[in-house]
């Protein structure tokens, strides 16, 4: 089961804040929705399958 890495979560939140400061509100909201979906999936104990959720912009 996946776990939440606090440092990775903080970096992702920082990325969203940078996007907001840059003025791209639509992208920031989209990134928050992706992050929320991933966190909810982890909270439900679901394994994330490729294609289940949109790929996060910070995932390469």
N, C-alpha and C positions, 0 to 999 in steps of 0.2 A: 504494500500500500504506500502511495506517495506521502511524503511529509512536507510541511511548509518550512522552508529555509528562511529564517528572519532576515538575514543579510540580503538574500535575493529579493525578497518581498520589499525591503526598504529601497533597493536599487530600482525596482520596477515602479514603485510609487514616485521616486525621484524623477524617473523618466517621464511619467505622466505630468508631474509638476513642471518640468522643463517644457513640455509640449504646450501646457496651458500658458506659461509665461511667453512662449513664442506666438501665442494668439490663435493656435489651431484647436479651437474648442471641440469641433466635431471629432478629430482624431483622439483627443484626450478622453472624451466620453466613450468612444469605441474601445480604447485601450482599457479603461476602467471596467467596461462591460465584459471584456475578455477575461480580465483578472478576476472579476467576481465569479464568472462561470467556472473558472479553474478552481478557485477556492471552495465554491459550493460543491463541486465534484469531489474534492478531497474530503470535505466535511461529511459527505454521504458515503465515503469509503469506496468510491468508484475508481477503477483503473481507467486512466485516459487512453483512449484508442486513437490512433492516427485517423484524422478526418472527423472525429467526434466534435471537436471545437475548432474554431478558427485558430490559425497559428498566430501566436503572439508576435508582435513586431520585434521583441527583444530575443526571440528564439531563432537561432540560425540553423 
